[in-house]
């Protein structure tokens, strides 16, 4: 009888613990749209990292790609959670000029580029040196 009570208490404790963990786990966003942002002021991998970190901390963003050479930021995001204009504004807050150039579906992106959104990161090279990244004036 004592073992049965202990076993029941352990099972109940495990269920409560798992339920609490489930409440605290943040489900990853699913990209149902892709924003193509024209972004200027990026000069090196540190700039790309700053933009990526800023966008990935934004609710609703599933994936980001930064193309330094082309001046593009590709963002896979959930349209129920965020608007593409807010994504561009967040890039501006990180210190770079950014505007929404186009919004496409993941399927359209795949047809245009031949790859899935978030499959690779292009153009990450170089260094800003003593100028810093994205610290200059934002130009349009």
N, CA, C and O of each residue as an XYZ file, in Angstrom:
560
protein
N       0.822     -1.194      0.000
C       0.000      0.000      0.000
C       0.867      1.258      0.000
O       0.594      2.219     -0.721
N       1.918      1.232      0.825
C       2.814      2.381      0.916
C       3.518      2.619     -0.425
O       3.668      3.762     -0.855
N       3.947      1.537     -1.082
C       4.600      1.658     -2.392
C       3.650      2.229     -3.441
O       4.064      3.012     -4.295
N       2.405      1.847     -3.380
C       1.411      2.331     -4.337
C       1.206      3.844     -4.179
O       1.091      4.563     -5.171
N       1.162      4.312     -2.956
C       1.012      5.743     -2.694
C       2.228      6.504     -3.202
O       2.090      7.559     -3.819
N       3.405      5.978     -2.948
C       4.637      6.618     -3.397
C       4.682      6.650     -4.933
O       5.009      7.680     -5.522
N       4.357      5.535     -5.574
C       4.351      5.479     -7.041
C       3.350      6.460     -7.635
O       3.653      7.139     -8.615
N       2.165      6.538     -7.051
C       1.145      7.469     -7.520
C       1.635      8.906     -7.355
O       1.450      9.728     -8.253
N       2.252      9.212     -6.229
C       2.776     10.553     -5.986
C       3.872     10.904     -6.998
O       3.932     12.033     -7.484
N       4.731      9.941     -7.311
C       5.786     10.166     -8.294
C       5.203     10.419     -9.689
O       5.670     11.307    -10.403
N       4.200      9.653    -10.073
C       3.576      9.830    -11.377
C       2.899     11.194    -11.453
O       3.044     11.898    -12.452
N       2.170     11.571    -10.425
C       1.497     12.865    -10.401
C       2.528     13.994    -10.461
O       2.337     14.973    -11.183
N       3.607     13.861     -9.713
C       4.667     14.867     -9.717
C       5.289     14.990    -11.110
O       5.526     16.100    -11.586
N       5.549     13.871    -11.755
C       6.124     13.887    -13.099
C       5.175     14.549    -14.092
O       5.620     15.321    -14.942
N       3.881     14.265    -14.003
C       2.898     14.864    -14.899
C       2.830     16.370    -14.691
O       2.795     17.126    -15.662
N       2.812     16.811    -13.455
C       2.770     18.247    -13.158
C       4.035     18.931    -13.667
O       3.970     20.016    -14.245
N       5.178     18.298    -13.454
C       6.447     18.849    -13.919
C       6.455     18.990    -15.439
O       6.852     20.033    -15.957
N       6.025     17.964    -16.155
C       5.970     18.020    -17.618
C       4.978     19.075    -18.103
O       5.235     19.759    -19.093
N       3.866     19.208    -17.420
C       2.882     20.227    -17.795
C       3.465     21.629    -17.621
O       3.254     22.496    -18.469
N       4.191     21.855    -16.538
C       4.831     23.156    -16.318
C       5.886     23.440    -17.378
O       5.991     24.569    -17.857
N       6.660     22.440    -17.745
C       7.646     22.626    -18.809
C       6.979     22.956    -20.136
O       7.468     23.800    -20.887
N       5.882     22.302    -20.422
C       5.175     22.545    -21.677
C       4.671     23.977    -21.760
O       4.654     24.565    -22.841
N       4.268     24.534    -20.649
C       3.780     25.911    -20.624
C       4.913     26.888    -20.900
O       4.702     27.918    -21.541
N       6.110     26.576    -20.424
C       7.236     27.496    -20.552
C       8.026     27.337    -21.838
O       8.847     28.199    -22.151
N       7.814     26.286    -22.586
C       8.540     26.078    -23.834
C       7.934     26.965    -24.906
O       6.725     26.936    -25.137
N       8.765     27.742    -25.552
C       8.301     28.626    -26.618
C       8.380     27.870    -27.936
O       9.456     27.450    -28.359
N       7.253     27.706    -28.565
C       7.238     27.039    -29.857
C       7.856     27.952    -30.895
O       7.594     29.154    -30.910
N       8.676     27.379    -31.763
C       9.319     28.158    -32.813
C       8.306     28.655    -33.825
O       7.299     27.999    -34.091
N       8.581     29.811    -34.380
C       7.700     30.385    -35.391
C       7.809     29.585    -36.680
O       8.856     29.013    -36.985
N       6.731     29.552    -37.419
C       6.700     28.901    -38.713
C       6.595     29.972    -39.785
O       5.741     30.856    -39.707
N       7.462     29.893    -40.782
C       7.473     30.900    -41.845
C       6.377     30.599    -42.856
O       6.456     29.621    -43.599
N       5.354     31.449    -42.878
C       4.330     31.328    -43.913
C       4.474     32.455    -44.930
O       3.683     32.560    -45.868
N       5.501     33.307    -44.735
C       5.778     34.389    -45.663
C       7.267     34.735    -45.583
O       7.933     34.460    -44.584
N       7.770     35.344    -46.658
C       9.177     35.733    -46.710
C       9.257     37.205    -47.100
O       8.765     37.607    -48.155
N       9.885     38.004    -46.234
C      10.095     39.421    -46.527
C      11.504     39.601    -47.078
O      12.477     39.093    -46.519
N      11.593     40.327    -48.172
C      12.880     40.668    -48.766
C      13.117     42.139    -48.447
O      12.422     43.014    -48.964
N      14.097     42.405    -47.597
C      14.390     43.762    -47.151
C      15.634     44.283    -47.848
O      16.674     43.624    -47.825
N      15.547     45.454    -48.468
C      16.722     46.125    -49.025
C      17.351     46.893    -47.877
O      16.721     47.768    -47.283
N      18.596     46.560    -47.570
C      19.249     47.097    -46.376
C      20.612     47.665    -46.742
O      21.380     47.026    -47.462
N      20.917     48.857    -46.251
C      22.213     49.474    -46.507
C      22.944     49.712    -45.198
O      22.346     49.752    -44.124
N      24.262     49.869    -45.319
C      25.094     50.131    -44.151
C      25.780     48.887    -43.612
O      26.549     48.973    -42.654
N      25.515     47.732    -44.212
C      26.147     46.487    -43.768
C      27.506     46.366    -44.448
O      27.612     46.517    -45.665
N      28.549     46.093    -43.658
C      29.885     46.001    -44.241
C      30.634     44.726    -43.877
O      31.656     44.420    -44.491
N      30.146     43.975    -42.890
C      30.909     42.794    -42.479
C      30.029     41.779    -41.764
O      28.835     41.999    -41.556
N      30.640     40.677    -41.398
C      29.932     39.619    -40.697
C      29.351     40.065    -39.371
O      28.317     39.551    -38.942
N      29.996     41.009    -38.720
C      29.465     41.519    -37.459
C      28.140     42.251    -37.679
O      27.227     42.170    -36.856
N      28.053     42.959    -38.790
C      26.795     43.642    -39.145
C      25.697     42.603    -39.357
O      24.584     42.740    -38.849
N      26.036     41.556    -40.124
C      25.073     40.489    -40.383
C      24.639     39.824    -39.086
O      23.461     39.517    -38.904
N      25.586     39.602    -38.189
C      25.259     38.986    -36.897
C      24.323     39.875    -36.083
O      23.395     39.378    -35.445
N      24.560     41.176    -36.101
C      23.716     42.111    -35.353
C      22.281     42.072    -35.883
O      21.328     42.024    -35.106
N      22.137     42.092    -37.196
C      20.809     42.045    -37.806
C      20.126     40.715    -37.506
O      18.951     40.675    -37.140
N      20.874     39.633    -37.665
C      20.318     38.303    -37.400
C      19.860     38.186    -35.959
O      18.761     37.697    -35.698
N      20.679     38.625    -35.024
C      20.326     38.554    -33.603
C      19.076     39.390    -33.315
O      18.181     38.956    -32.591
N      19.029     40.585    -33.886
C      17.871     41.463    -33.684
C      16.597     40.808    -34.204
O      15.581     40.783    -33.508
N      16.645     40.282    -35.417
C      15.443     39.693    -36.010
C      15.040     38.391    -35.341
O      13.851     38.143    -35.141
N      16.006     37.560    -34.994
C      15.660     36.278    -34.362
C      15.070     36.451    -32.975
O      14.376     35.560    -32.485
N      15.332     37.575    -32.340
C      14.734     37.829    -31.031
C      13.332     38.427    -31.166
O      12.664     38.687    -30.165
N      12.892     38.642    -32.404
C      11.576     39.204    -32.674
C      10.547     38.092    -32.755
O      10.735     37.124    -33.492
N       9.469     38.219    -32.010
C       8.416     37.212    -32.016
C       7.847     37.072    -33.427
O       7.508     38.065    -34.070
N       7.746     35.840    -33.894
C       7.191     35.562    -35.208
C       8.224     35.317    -36.284
O       7.873     34.885    -37.382
N       9.496     35.581    -36.001
C      10.550     35.353    -36.995
C      11.034     33.910    -36.887
O      11.422     33.447    -35.814
N      11.005     33.207    -38.028
C      11.436     31.813    -38.059
C      12.890     31.684    -38.500
O      13.629     30.856    -37.968
N      13.304     32.499    -39.469
C      14.661     32.395    -39.998
C      15.078     33.700    -40.657
O      14.240     34.483    -41.105
N      16.381     33.921    -40.708
C      16.910     35.105    -41.385
C      18.117     34.712    -42.223
O      18.826     33.757    -41.908
N      18.336     35.458    -43.284
C      19.532     35.353    -44.121
C      19.988     36.768    -44.408
O      19.165     37.658    -44.623
N      21.292     36.981    -44.413
C      21.826     38.299    -44.727
C      22.818     38.148    -45.877
O      23.756     37.355    -45.805
N      22.595     38.918    -46.932
C      23.495     38.963    -48.086
C      24.178     40.322    -48.069
O      23.613     41.317    -48.522
N      25.394     40.357    -47.544
C      26.123     41.621    -47.414
C      26.406     42.264    -48.761
O      26.195     43.464    -48.934
N      26.877     41.481    -49.707
C      27.255     42.030    -51.007
C      26.065     42.629    -51.746
O      26.185     43.690    -52.360
N      24.922     41.958    -51.691
C      23.738     42.442    -52.392
C      22.930     43.452    -51.605
O      22.105     44.170    -52.169
N      23.165     43.511    -50.298
C      22.413     44.438    -49.455
C      21.002     43.951    -49.151
O      20.077     44.752    -49.017
N      20.841     42.629    -49.042
C      19.518     42.048    -48.805
C      19.460     41.350    -47.465
O      20.431     40.734    -47.026
N      18.317     41.451    -46.825
C      18.014     40.660    -45.636
C      16.732     39.900    -45.962
O      15.709     40.501    -46.289
N      16.798     38.587    -45.871
C      15.666     37.713    -46.158
C      15.151     37.200    -44.822
O      15.911     36.655    -44.021
N      13.847     37.379    -44.586
C      13.274     36.998    -43.293
C      12.062     36.104    -43.519
O      11.085     36.517    -44.143
N      12.129     34.888    -43.012
C      10.969     34.010    -42.993
C      10.215     34.283    -41.706
O      10.794     34.230    -40.621
N       8.922     34.577    -41.819
C       8.187     34.985    -40.623
C       6.741     34.494    -40.670
O       6.245     34.059    -41.709
N       6.085     34.577    -39.521
C       4.688     34.195    -39.357
C       3.835     35.457    -39.476
O       3.953     36.369    -38.657
N       2.977     35.509    -40.494
C       2.167     36.706    -40.737
C       1.150     36.974    -39.634
O       0.645     38.090    -39.516
N       0.847     35.967    -38.831
C      -0.090     36.177    -37.724
C       0.570     36.890    -36.549
O      -0.111     37.453    -35.692
N       1.903     36.863    -36.518
C       2.622     37.424    -35.378
C       3.260     38.775    -35.652
O       3.439     39.564    -34.724
N       3.609     39.064    -36.902
C       4.351     40.298    -37.190
C       4.141     40.719    -38.643
O       3.840     39.896    -39.507
N       4.302     41.998    -38.888
C       4.172     42.581    -40.232
C       5.574     42.842    -40.800
O       6.511     43.089    -40.040
N       5.721     42.788    -42.130
C       7.051     43.011    -42.712
C       7.603     44.407    -42.439
O       8.817     44.573    -42.323
N       6.742     45.405    -42.335
C       7.212     46.762    -42.027
C       7.864     46.825    -40.646
O       8.803     47.593    -40.437
N       7.377     46.033    -39.719
C       7.970     45.984    -38.375
C       9.350     45.337    -38.439
O      10.256     45.728    -37.704
N       9.509     44.348    -39.318
C      10.823     43.722    -39.491
C      11.839     44.752    -39.981
O      12.950     44.832    -39.457
N      11.456     45.539    -40.988
C      12.350     46.583    -41.505
C      12.652     47.610    -40.415
O      13.787     48.072    -40.298
N      11.657     47.966    -39.625
C      11.863     48.924    -38.532
C      12.844     48.366    -37.499
O      13.669     49.109    -36.969
N      12.763     47.067    -37.210
C      13.700     46.456    -36.261
C      15.125     46.476    -36.798
O      16.071     46.662    -36.033
N      15.290     46.285    -38.111
C      16.622     46.382    -38.710
C      17.125     47.821    -38.585
O      18.307     48.037    -38.317
N      16.253     48.798    -38.773
C      16.636     50.209    -38.604
C      17.088     50.474    -37.167
O      18.069     51.182    -36.939
N      16.371     49.903    -36.207
C      16.746     50.089    -34.798
C      18.115     49.480    -34.508
O      18.803     49.914    -33.584
N      18.513     48.477    -35.292
C      19.840     47.865    -35.126
C      20.928     48.720    -35.767
O      22.113     48.423    -35.622
N      20.532     49.796    -36.486
C      21.507     50.729    -37.034
C      21.689     50.709    -38.534
O      22.685     51.228    -39.036
N      20.753     50.123    -39.265
C      20.892     50.000    -40.716
C      19.620     50.482    -41.402
O      18.517     50.241    -40.911
N      19.770     51.159    -42.529
C      18.599     51.572    -43.305
C      17.992     50.326    -43.933
O      18.716     49.481    -44.459
N      16.673     50.207    -43.883
C      16.033     49.009    -44.406
C      14.600     49.308    -44.821
O      13.854     49.974    -44.104
N      14.233     48.803    -45.989
C      12.862     48.943    -46.478
C      12.395     47.602    -47.019
O      13.204     46.780    -47.450
N      11.090     47.386    -46.995
C      10.512     46.166    -47.538
C      10.496     46.290    -49.056
O       9.815     47.152    -49.610
N      11.245     45.427    -49.716
C      11.307     45.434    -51.179
C      10.198     44.562    -51.761
O       9.557     44.927    -52.747
N       9.979     43.397    -51.131
C       8.997     42.451    -51.653
C       8.629     41.462    -50.564
O       9.422     41.184    -49.665
N       7.416     40.933    -50.656
C       6.960     39.871    -49.769
C       6.465     38.728    -50.650
O       5.630     38.928    -51.533
N       6.989     37.528    -50.401
C       6.623     36.361    -51.198
C       6.314     35.190    -50.274
O       6.633     35.228    -49.086
N       5.705     34.169    -50.814
C       5.476     32.945    -50.043
C       6.763     32.131    -50.042
O       7.627     32.349    -50.891
N       6.908     31.198    -49.105
C       8.090     30.321    -49.138
C       8.202     29.544    -50.463
O       9.306     29.300    -50.951
N       7.070     29.165    -51.032
C       7.088     28.445    -52.310
C       7.611     29.340    -53.432
O       8.410     28.896    -54.256
N       7.166     30.596    -53.468
C       7.665     31.534    -54.482
C       9.164     31.758    -54.302
O       9.910     31.809    -55.280
N       9.600     31.891    -53.059
C      11.020     32.072    -52.777
C      11.816     30.882    -53.307
O      12.868     31.056    -53.923
N      11.312     29.678    -53.065
C      11.973     28.457    -53.530
C      12.056     28.433    -55.057
O      13.087     28.059    -55.616
N      10.973     28.831    -55.733
C      10.971     28.854    -57.202
C      11.970     29.884    -57.743
O      12.666     29.624    -58.725
N      12.036     31.041    -57.103
C      12.912     32.119    -57.566
C      14.382     31.788    -57.320
O      15.217     31.970    -58.206
N      14.698     31.306    -56.124
C      16.101     31.115    -55.728
C      16.600     29.689    -55.877
O      17.807     29.452    -55.924
N      15.681     28.741    -55.952
C      16.084     27.335    -56.028
C      16.456     26.740    -54.690
O      17.024     25.648    -54.638
N      16.148     27.436    -53.595
C      16.457     26.904    -52.263
C      15.362     27.296    -51.285
O      14.566     28.198    -51.548
N      15.335     26.614    -50.170
C      14.384     26.946    -49.116
C      14.894     28.147    -48.339
O      16.101     28.337    -48.190
N      13.966     28.952    -47.845
C      14.355     30.105    -47.048
C      15.104     29.614    -45.808
O      14.679     28.669    -45.144
N      16.234     30.278    -45.507
C      17.043     29.888    -44.356
C      18.047     28.803    -44.655
O      18.738     28.346    -43.744
N      18.155     28.367    -45.918
C      19.048     27.260    -46.259
C      20.523     27.643    -46.171
O      21.356     26.795    -45.850
N      20.868     28.912    -46.450
C      22.272     29.320    -46.372
C      22.348     30.808    -46.097
O      21.386     31.551    -46.291
N      23.510     31.216    -45.644
C      23.752     32.633    -45.398
C      24.839     33.063    -46.372
O      25.926     32.486    -46.391
N      24.548     34.072    -47.178
C      25.488     34.513    -48.207
C      26.201     35.791    -47.805
O      25.672     36.599    -47.041
N      27.400     35.964    -48.324
C      28.096     37.243    -48.237
C      28.619     37.620    -46.872
O      28.782     38.813    -46.614
N      28.894     36.686    -45.979
C      29.411     37.036    -44.672
C      30.923     37.054    -44.735
O      31.567     36.005    -44.720
N      31.490     38.253    -44.805
C      32.934     38.365    -44.894
C      33.361     39.760    -44.487
O      32.541     40.665    -44.339
N      34.659     39.913    -44.310
C      35.204     41.239    -44.039
C      35.031     41.672    -42.597
O      34.537     40.932    -41.746
N      35.461     42.909    -42.358
C      35.384     43.465    -41.015
C      35.250     44.979    -41.102
O      35.722     45.603    -42.053
N      34.615     45.548    -40.119
C      34.391     46.987    -40.111
C      35.620     47.761    -39.649
O      35.717     48.965    -39.886
N      36.543     47.095    -39.003
C      37.709     47.801    -38.470
C      37.298     48.725    -37.342
O      36.403     48.391    -36.566
N      37.933     49.880    -37.238
C      37.655     50.786    -36.128
C      36.430     51.659    -36.370
O      36.087     52.466    -35.506
N      35.750     51.526    -37.525
C      34.559     52.320    -37.804
C      33.352     51.814    -37.035
O      32.427     52.583    -36.770
N      33.340     50.549    -36.674
C      32.160     49.963    -36.058
C      31.167     49.555    -37.130
O      31.331     49.915    -38.296
N      30.164     48.827    -36.761
C      29.176     48.341    -37.717
C      27.849     49.047    -37.523
O      27.306     49.064    -36.418
N      27.338     49.616    -38.568
C      26.024     50.220    -38.519
C      25.943     51.441    -37.632
O      24.851     51.863    -37.251
N      27.095     52.019    -37.297
C      27.063     53.152    -36.370
C      27.015     54.491    -37.085
O      26.867     55.538    -36.454
N      27.143     54.451    -38.423
C      27.087     55.690    -39.185
C      25.652     56.145    -39.344
O      24.728     55.542    -38.799
N      25.482     57.205    -40.087
C      24.133     57.693    -40.319
C      23.374     56.762    -41.242
O      23.950     56.152    -42.143
N      22.111     56.663    -41.014
C      21.265     55.818    -41.826
C      20.878     56.604    -43.072
O      20.340     57.707    -42.985
N      21.162     56.018    -44.236
C      20.813     56.673    -45.484
C      19.693     55.907    -46.152
O      19.520     54.711    -45.920
N      18.948     56.585    -46.965
C      17.838     55.931    -47.677
C      18.105     55.943    -49.154
O      17.293     55.441    -49.932
